[in-house]
């Protein structure tokens, strides 16, 4: 490969590309199918309808990922991004689904409307980029890692929440620890391609251990069909309700701010400067992904933060890896047996890998914050301290805002958003708007020196 080709545009050989793409799919699969499973079961859909939601989700995941990573026309940030259904929309979607006048078709209609809204406002949201100098970006990325760590720890215990039977089973913890140790050993002692797929090797060996312990089976793989065509509007024509569309559009504003943090994190990891135009293309893809979701019987889409951590762990910066991952997701949507195979991976196996990957996201935030000037501007210490403190509120005290209007839950329940809002406001208060571009330029210069 030529040195003139940027790392993000380099294309690995086909066998490596397939293994690295599969690694991305394994990392995100549990999160990717969680939302359709939650919504389908909460709305008491039949097993066949829930399976259709899952297949549609995988299919749309693949399409949105290909658009985001490849770049098509005015869409796609052209970074190693995997797209998946956002958890931020679960609460509003459950409320819509349980409304007899809306139901599942009302959810799909709100996704179509919110997708169009997101595409229209993406250029305006991207203009907020100057509000995110390194002091704010570093704090937000640090909080992304800390927030994700909760997910990784719960995975390692064997379930998303402590109320599920089997949570914290010593066998779960032991396998998760074994996967984590394997990844560390491979990273330390292996080199080249083997080191790059350390997470994949760790997960595969973890699955073998889980199978030997009787904690993993393939019954669903055997019963799943080989082919399942995903068609638009398979549940019927969507219902378009103004309040539902406005509600989902507000959720998408929240999602766009979180996506902006992911894109900035990936920019730091891959060595690519994120311009306002890049940001617009990335955020616009959140919109078209959500529009596609509404058409193909699924839900709103965003960049998956789990996979940002994988880029940090492996050091593989090529966007073609996630292009391959998107193609695999697309195939899984059309071949339910493949989806069932991925679903059979126990979450505690993923937990061992998750702790490593999500910690890498937090470490990236710390590295960015290390470039900030604290000696001549002690106010920066207050910005980091208070913005991170605000972000910790939903993590350590989930009921902190329970007396406030429930409509604010998508904002107040996100530590990432609270950190972003607090960081932006505090930076404007202490440093002013003019400091943002200069601080970003100084940080980039400092990073360039460090590389040489």
PyMOL commands that set and color helices and strands:
alter all, ss='L'
color gray80, all
select helices_A, chain A and resi 7-9+14-42+47-70+87-97+103-131+134-157+170-189+192-196+198-212+219-223+242-270+276-295+305-314+319-334+336-343+347-370+379-396+406-412+415-430+434-451
alter helices_A, ss='H'
color red, helices_A
select strands_A, chain A and resi 83-85+301-303
alter strands_A, ss='S'
color yellow, strands_A
deselect
rebuild
show_as cartoon
